Protein backbone atom coordinates (compact mmCIF):
# COMPACT_ATOMS: atom_id res chain seq x y z
CA UNK A 1 0.00 0.00 0.00
CA UNK A 2 1.00 3.61 -0.49
CA UNK A 3 -0.23 6.37 1.80
CA UNK A 4 -0.52 9.73 0.06
CA UNK A 5 -1.24 13.32 1.01
CA UNK A 6 -3.19 15.45 -1.43
CA UNK A 7 -1.28 18.64 -2.20
CA UNK A 8 -3.52 20.21 -4.82
CA UNK A 9 -7.01 19.39 -6.03
CA UNK A 10 -9.06 21.27 -8.60
CA UNK A 11 -12.27 19.35 -9.42
CA UNK A 12 -12.40 18.12 -13.02
CA UNK A 13 -8.95 19.63 -13.70
CA UNK A 14 -6.05 18.52 -11.50
CA UNK A 15 -4.94 16.23 -8.68
CA UNK A 16 -1.45 16.31 -7.15
CA UNK A 17 -0.30 14.16 -4.25
CA UNK A 18 2.84 13.06 -2.39
CA UNK A 19 3.74 9.70 -0.91
CA UNK A 20 3.97 9.96 2.88
CA UNK A 21 4.31 6.28 3.72
CA UNK A 22 4.37 2.88 2.08
CA UNK A 23 4.76 -0.86 2.46
CA UNK A 24 6.23 -1.39 -1.04
CA UNK A 25 9.59 -3.10 -1.43
CA UNK A 26 11.44 0.11 -2.37
CA UNK A 27 9.96 2.44 0.28
CA UNK A 28 13.31 3.03 1.97
CA UNK A 29 14.84 4.18 -1.31
CA UNK A 30 12.39 7.02 -1.88
CA UNK A 31 13.22 10.50 -0.67
CA UNK A 32 10.27 12.10 -2.44
CA UNK A 33 7.55 10.86 -4.78
CA UNK A 34 4.86 13.14 -6.20
CA UNK A 35 2.31 12.53 -8.92
CA UNK A 36 0.12 15.00 -10.76
CA UNK A 37 -2.85 14.24 -12.98
CA UNK A 38 -4.22 16.94 -15.24
CA UNK A 39 -7.43 16.58 -17.25
CA UNK A 40 -7.33 18.39 -20.60
CA UNK A 41 -10.64 18.80 -22.48
CA UNK A 42 -10.22 17.67 -26.10
CA UNK A 43 -13.76 18.16 -27.38
CA UNK A 44 -17.23 16.79 -26.76
CA UNK A 45 -16.98 13.70 -24.54
CA UNK A 46 -13.18 13.60 -24.93
CA UNK A 47 -10.57 14.28 -22.26
CA UNK A 48 -6.85 13.64 -22.26
CA UNK A 49 -5.33 12.56 -18.96
CA UNK A 50 -1.77 13.76 -18.43
CA UNK A 51 0.34 12.24 -15.68
CA UNK A 52 3.60 13.61 -14.37
CA UNK A 53 5.64 11.84 -11.70
CA UNK A 54 8.61 13.26 -9.85
CA UNK A 55 10.73 11.14 -7.58
CA UNK A 56 14.10 11.30 -5.90
CA UNK A 57 16.00 8.35 -4.52
CA UNK A 58 17.85 8.62 -1.22
CA UNK A 59 20.62 6.86 0.61
CA UNK A 60 23.66 4.92 -0.43
CA UNK A 61 23.86 4.32 -4.21
CA UNK A 62 21.06 6.84 -4.83
CA UNK A 63 21.82 7.11 -8.59
CA UNK A 64 21.46 3.34 -9.01
CA UNK A 65 18.28 3.36 -6.92
CA UNK A 66 16.96 6.25 -9.01
CA UNK A 67 17.33 4.16 -12.17
CA UNK A 68 15.69 1.13 -10.54
CA UNK A 69 12.80 3.31 -9.33
CA UNK A 70 12.38 4.78 -12.81
CA UNK A 71 12.10 1.29 -14.31
CA UNK A 72 9.68 0.11 -11.59
CA UNK A 73 7.47 3.21 -11.89
CA UNK A 74 7.47 2.97 -15.68
CA UNK A 75 6.19 -0.61 -15.47
CA UNK A 76 3.59 0.23 -12.79
CA UNK A 77 2.33 3.26 -14.73
CA UNK A 78 2.14 1.29 -17.97
CA UNK A 79 0.04 -1.36 -16.19
CA UNK A 80 -2.27 1.29 -14.67
CA UNK A 81 -2.65 3.14 -17.98
CA UNK A 82 -3.57 -0.07 -19.79
CA UNK A 83 -6.31 -0.76 -17.25
CA UNK A 84 -7.59 2.84 -17.38
CA UNK A 85 -7.86 2.60 -21.18
CA UNK A 86 -9.72 -0.70 -20.84
CA UNK A 87 -12.13 0.72 -18.27
CA UNK A 88 -12.65 3.85 -20.37
CA UNK A 89 -13.42 1.73 -23.45
CA UNK A 90 -15.89 -0.36 -21.47
CA UNK A 91 -17.60 2.79 -20.21
CA UNK A 92 -17.78 4.23 -23.73
CA UNK A 93 -19.26 0.98 -25.04
CA UNK A 94 -21.85 0.97 -22.26
CA UNK A 95 -22.70 4.63 -22.95
CA UNK A 96 -23.36 3.79 -26.62
CA UNK A 97 -25.97 1.10 -25.94
CA UNK A 98 -29.53 1.91 -27.08
CA UNK A 99 -30.67 2.02 -23.42
CA UNK A 100 -28.01 4.62 -22.55
CA UNK A 101 -28.86 6.81 -25.55
CA UNK A 102 -32.53 7.18 -24.60
Protein Blocks (a to p, Z undefined) as FASTA:
>chain_A
ZZdddfbdcehkbccdddfbdfbfklmmpmbdcdddddddfbehiacdddddddddedeh
klmmmmmmmmmmmmmmmmmmmmmmmmmmmmmmmmmpmklmZZ
